[in-house]
Amino acid sequence: MRDSKAWRRILSIPAALGLVALTVAACGGARPESSSGDPTVAGTVHVCSSCHGPDGRSISPTFPRLAAQQKDYLVAQLQAFRDKTRADPHAQTYMWGMAAQLSDQNIDAIATY
């Protein structure tokens, strides 16, 4: 399953949506309070917290802490993941698929959160 077509299918929208559904189900459907009234941002923040921890305070060495990062840094990183220009192994494994469908507006709102 190392060929690029199979890998792209794994990281496709259905795979990402399946991960969102599994994450929401595993967490009892609860969604965090968000300063954004956009339900897409609230749902995305909820998914991000499954790896990066509540409020971006990860305790895992695999997933970086996002709390206290500057908005411009987060925007640049999310755009790099989405555009597949950040090519470290963890980016390819986790973040390319997660960021694939984020619009610039969603990225800005998530980084603001």
N, C-alpha and C positions, 0 to 999 in steps of 0.2 A: 504494500500500500504506500510505497514511497514515490510512485509516479505523481507528477504535478496535478494531473486531472483528478485523481482520487483525493489528493490532499486538499485541492480547492473545494471539492464537494463537502469534505468534512468541515471546512471553515465557511461554508456558504450560509446564507440567511436562514434556511431551515435549521441548520445545526445551531446557529446562534439563538434563534427563537426557541429551539428545544431546550437549550441551556437556561434561558431566561425562565421558561415554564418550570423546569426542574428546580431552579433556585427558589422561585416564588413558592412552589409547593413544599419544598423542604423547610422553608422558613414560615410556614403556616399562612402564606399570603400577606403577611404584614409588610407594610411599606413605611419607610422612615419619613419623618416630617422633613420637608424640603422647603427652602425659601422660594423655590420656583413653583409656580402654579401649574407648570407643564407636567402632565402625567408621564410623558415619555422620559423626561429628565428624572423624575422621582423613581420610575421603574429602573432606569439605567443606573442611578446611584445605588439602588438596592442591589442590583447585580454586582456592581463594582465592590460593594462592601463584603460580598461573600469571599473574596480573596484579599482585598486590601484592608479589611476590618471596618468596624463601625467608625464613621467619620474619618475614614482614611488612616486609621491607627493600627496598621498591620503588626502582628507579633511574629509573623513567619518570615524567615530569612529569604524565602523564595519570592515573596511579594513585597515590593517596596511600600514604605509608608508614604502616603500622599498628603497627609495633614501638614499644613504650614508651607506647602509648595506654592510658589508664585503662579498666578493665573497664566501668565505668558508662557511659562515653562510647561504647564499642563497642556495648554493649547498646542504648543509645538510638538510635544510627545504624542498626543492623541492623533494629530494630523500625520505624523510620521508613521504611526502604526497603521492608520487607515490607508495611507498611500504606499505602504510597504517599503518605505525608505529606511526604516530602522530594522536592521536585520539580525540582531542578536538572537540566539536560540530561543530564549523565553518570549521575545516579541513574536517570533514566528509561531511558536507553539500556542501561546495564549492570546496575545493581544491583536494579532492581525485579524483574526475572525471576529473578535469582540468589537473592534473599531470599524470594521469594513463598511457598515451602513450608516455611520454617524455623519450627519451634515455639519457644515461649519457652524450653523446656528446651535445644533445640539452640543457640539464640542465646546462652544463658548459658554453655554448655560451650565454644562457639567463642570467646567473649569471654574466658573464663578461660584458654584456650590462649594 
